[in-house]
Amino acid sequence: MKNSYSIIKSPVITEKSTAKTAEGKVVFWVDVDANKNDIKSAVEKIFNVKVLDVNTNRVPGKMKRMGKHAGQKPTRKKAYISLREGDKIEIFEGV
């Protein structure tokens, strides 16, 4: 198992993901090789909350062009984490 801080990359900050916080869910970018058990234990260890469920989604990398050169952005993985009622993860404190 990897380090907990290398599994959780960053929070997903979009309008859709911030609306999920009202439902008791948070969304994070995670390591592509991490499984649901790794993600669950990393979130519980880092944020001291109880995780009920983890859903993951692989986001394929898009093709990008820069002049005549073509390349591809890397594939990423998103984790939707359901928290126990009463638990919260404050991404932006005081905003």
C-alpha positions as CSV (number, residue, x, y, z in Angstrom):
1,M,0.0,0.0,0.0
2,K,1.2,3.5,-0.8
3,N,1.5,6.5,1.5
4,S,-2.0,8.0,2.3
5,Y,-0.9,11.4,1.0
6,S,0.3,10.0,-2.3
7,I,-3.1,8.3,-2.9
8,I,-5.2,11.5,-2.4
9,K,-4.0,14.0,-5.0
10,S,-6.4,17.0,-4.6
11,P,-10.1,17.9,-4.2
12,V,-12.2,18.3,-7.3
13,I,-13.5,21.9,-7.3
14,T,-16.4,22.2,-9.7
15,E,-20.0,23.4,-9.4
16,K,-21.2,19.8,-9.5
17,S,-18.8,18.5,-6.9
18,T,-19.5,21.3,-4.5
19,A,-23.2,20.6,-4.8
20,K,-22.5,17.0,-3.7
21,T,-21.3,18.2,-0.3
22,A,-24.9,18.9,0.7
23,E,-25.5,15.2,0.2
24,G,-22.6,14.2,2.4
25,K,-20.2,13.4,-0.4
26,V,-16.8,14.8,-1.3
27,V,-14.9,14.3,-4.6
28,F,-11.1,13.9,-4.9
29,W,-8.6,13.2,-7.6
30,V,-6.8,10.1,-6.6
31,D,-3.9,7.9,-7.8
32,V,-4.9,5.8,-10.9
33,D,-3.5,2.6,-9.4
34,A,-5.4,3.0,-6.0
35,N,-8.3,0.8,-5.3
36,K,-11.4,1.5,-3.2
37,N,-10.0,0.0,-0.1
38,D,-6.8,2.1,-0.4
39,I,-8.8,5.3,-1.0
40,K,-11.1,4.6,2.0
41,S,-8.3,4.0,4.4
42,A,-6.4,7.1,3.2
43,V,-9.4,9.4,3.7
44,E,-10.2,8.0,7.1
45,K,-6.5,8.4,8.2
46,I,-6.0,11.9,6.8
47,F,-9.3,13.6,7.7
48,N,-10.4,11.5,10.7
49,V,-13.9,10.7,9.3
50,K,-15.9,7.5,8.8
51,V,-16.3,6.6,5.1
52,L,-19.4,4.7,4.2
53,D,-18.9,4.2,0.4
54,V,-16.4,4.9,-2.3
55,N,-17.3,5.2,-6.0
56,T,-14.5,5.7,-8.6
57,N,-14.5,7.0,-12.1
58,R,-11.6,6.9,-14.6
59,V,-11.4,10.1,-16.7
60,P,-9.5,9.3,-20.0
61,G,-6.9,11.8,-21.2
62,K,-7.8,14.1,-24.0
63,M,-5.9,14.5,-27.2
64,K,-4.3,17.9,-27.4
65,R,-2.4,19.7,-30.3
66,M,0.3,22.3,-30.1
67,G,0.8,23.3,-33.7
68,K,1.8,20.3,-35.6
69,H,2.7,18.2,-32.5
70,A,0.0,16.1,-31.0
71,G,-0.1,14.6,-27.5
72,Q,-2.3,13.2,-25.0
73,K,-3.1,14.4,-21.4
74,P,-2.8,11.7,-18.8
75,T,-5.7,9.5,-17.6
76,R,-6.9,10.5,-14.2
77,K,-9.1,8.9,-11.5
78,K,-11.9,10.5,-9.5
79,A,-13.3,9.2,-6.3
80,Y,-16.8,10.0,-4.9
81,I,-16.7,9.5,-1.2
82,S,-19.8,9.1,1.0
83,L,-19.3,10.2,4.6
84,R,-21.2,9.2,7.7
85,E,-23.9,11.7,8.7
86,G,-22.4,14.4,10.8
87,D,-18.9,14.1,9.4
88,K,-17.6,16.8,7.2
89,I,-14.4,17.5,5.3
90,E,-13.8,21.3,5.1
91,I,-12.0,22.0,1.8
92,F,-12.3,25.7,2.1
93,E,-12.4,26.9,5.7
94,G,-13.9,30.3,6.2
95,V,-14.9,31.0,2.6
